Amino acid sequence: MKGSRFVVALLSLGLMGMAFAPSAKADAWDKKTIVTFSAPVQTPGVHQPGYEVLPAGTYVFKIMRTAGNRHIVQIFNEDETRVLATALAIPNTRLKPADQTIINFREQPAGQAPAMRAWFYPGEQWGHEFVYPKKKAAELAKASTQPVLEMEAPAEAPKPEASAVVSELERTPVTAVEPSGKEVAESVEVTPPPAKVEVAQAELPKTASPLPLIGLLGLLALGGAAGLRVAERRVR
């Protein structure tokens, strides 16, 4: 009788653990990353007036959930109360995933803030190559002597998170501009970044929870209960 009550208790614990254990990646879909820049950097995409260059400080990067299949990256202030820039990005790859956030920058003339080129989330080989408005893209291509992804879109907007801005980024054609000013196909630019990369200090959101452990313990308890039941029958 006591053995039966023990099995029931273990069974209840196992079911409770499975019921409350969430998916380990449930909160990672937006790739939220907290990034701290030690010096000013140029923003990609459509930015708020006065924020073409972000001052040194802490910012939050997120992938925006949209109806389309394009990558839309939003850059927030530290407390996430304002969207400072909304950028279109094209998938880019690295030969080997890194265990920390990687942000590539384009070289600029002395005295100018470097421009963000690509953002890679920790542990992922696929990253996000930023697309710049045409005028800015031409300037960056000439300064860095490399092709730059470009699009027909405004460089700034009072509310870069507005649905009209996002809709335009979702449907605007993407090409690339060479240092000479010549436009080329998008695929020319979408290649792995150069070996030299800039690493930004970053902190991932604290999404860890003890609940998955509870689920695992519950499953182990179920297995143990079954083993005890078999042993009890053999003793009898």
Residue pairs with C-beta under 8 A, 6 or more apart in sequence:
3 228
3 229
3 232
6 225
6 228
7 225
7 228
7 229
10 221
10 222
10 224
10 225
11 221
11 222
11 225
13 217
13 218
13 221
14 218
14 219
14 221
14 222
14 225
15 218
16 214
16 218
17 214
17 215
17 216
17 217
17 218
17 219
17 221
18 215
18 218
18 219
20 211
20 214
20 215
21 211
21 212
21 214
21 215
21 216
21 218
22 209
22 211
22 212
24 212
26 207
27 205
27 207
28 207
29 63
29 65
30 62
30 63
30 64
30 65
31 61
31 62
31 63
31 121
32 60
32 61
32 62
32 204
32 205
33 60
33 61
33 62
33 101
33 119
33 121
33 122
33 202
33 203
33 204
33 205
34 58
34 59
34 60
34 78
34 202
34 203
34 204
34 205
35 58
35 59
35 60
35 61
35 101
35 103
35 200
35 201
35 202
36 57
36 58
36 59
36 200
36 201
36 202
36 203
37 54
37 56
37 57
37 58
37 59
37 200
38 56
38 201
39 56
39 113
40 53
40 54
40 55
40 56
40 113
41 53
41 54
41 105
41 113
41 114
41 115
41 116
42 52
42 53
42 54
42 108
42 112
42 113
42 114
42 115
42 116
43 51
43 52
43 53
43 54
43 75
43 84
43 85
43 87
43 116
44 73
44 85
44 87
44 89
44 115
44 116
44 130
44 131
44 132
45 73
45 85
45 86
45 87
45 88
45 130
45 131
45 132
45 133
45 153
45 160
45 169
46 85
46 86
46 87
46 133
46 153
46 154
46 155
46 156
46 157
46 160
46 165
46 169
47 84
47 85
47 86
47 155
47 156
47 157
47 160
48 82
48 83
48 84
48 85
48 156
48 157
48 158
48 159
48 160
49 156
49 158
51 84
51 85
51 156
52 155
52 156
53 113
54 75
54 84
57 78
58 78
59 75
59 76
59 77
59 78
59 84
60 75
60 76
60 77
60 78
60 80
61 73
61 74
61 75
61 76
61 119
62 73
62 74
62 76
63 71
63 72
63 73
63 74
63 128
64 72
64 73
64 74
64 86
64 166
66 72
66 166
66 170
67 170
68 170
68 171
70 88
70 89
70 169
70 170
71 88
71 89
71 90
71 91
71 128
72 86
72 87
72 88
72 89
72 166
72 169
72 170
73 86
73 87
73 88
73 89
73 119
73 128
73 130
74 83
74 85
74 86
74 87
74 160
74 161
75 83
75 84
75 85
75 86
75 87
76 82
76 83
76 84
77 84
83 159
83 160
83 161
84 160
85 160
86 160
86 161
86 165
86 166
86 169
87 130
87 131
87 169
88 130
88 131
88 151
88 153
88 169
88 170
88 172
88 174
89 118
89 119
89 128
89 129
89 130
89 131
90 128
90 129
90 131
90 149
90 174
90 186
90 189
90 190
91 126
91 127
91 128
91 129
91 190
92 118
92 120
92 126
92 127
92 128
92 129
92 190
92 191
92 192
92 193
93 125
93 126
93 127
93 192
94 102
94 120
94 125
94 127
94 192
94 193
95 125
95 192
96 125
97 120
97 122
97 123
97 124
97 125
98 120
98 122
98 123
99 122
99 123
100 122
100 199
100 202
101 119
101 120
101 121
101 122
101 199
101 200
101 202
101 204
102 118
102 119
102 120
102 127
102 197
102 198
102 199
102 200
103 116
103 117
103 118
103 119
103 120
103 197
103 198
103 199
103 200
104 116
104 117
104 118
104 119
104 120
104 193
104 194
104 197
104 198
105 114
105 115
105 116
105 117
105 198
106 114
106 115
106 116
106 117
106 140
106 143
106 144
106 146
106 148
107 114
107 143
107 144
108 114
108 115
108 140
108 143
108 144
109 143
112 143
114 198
115 132
115 140
116 130
117 129
117 130
117 193
118 127
118 128
118 129
118 130
118 193
119 127
119 128
119 130
120 127
120 128
121 127
122 202
122 204
129 149
129 189
129 190
130 149
131 137
131 149
131 150
131 151
131 174
132 140
132 148
132 149
132 150
132 151
133 150
133 151
133 152
133 153
133 154
133 155
134 150
134 151
134 152
134 177
135 155
136 155
137 148
137 149
137 150
137 151
137 176
137 177
138 148
138 150
138 177
138 181
140 148
141 147
141 148
141 177
141 178
141 179
141 181
142 179
142 181
144 179
145 179
146 179
147 176
147 177
147 178
147 179
147 184
147 188
147 189
148 176
148 177
148 189
149 174
149 175
149 176
149 186
149 189
149 190
150 174
150 175
150 176
150 177
150 183
151 169
151 172
151 173
151 174
151 175
152 172
152 173
153 168
153 169
153 172
154 165
157 165
159 165
174 186
175 183
175 184
175 185
175 186
176 183
176 184
176 185
176 186
176 188
176 189
177 183
177 184
178 184
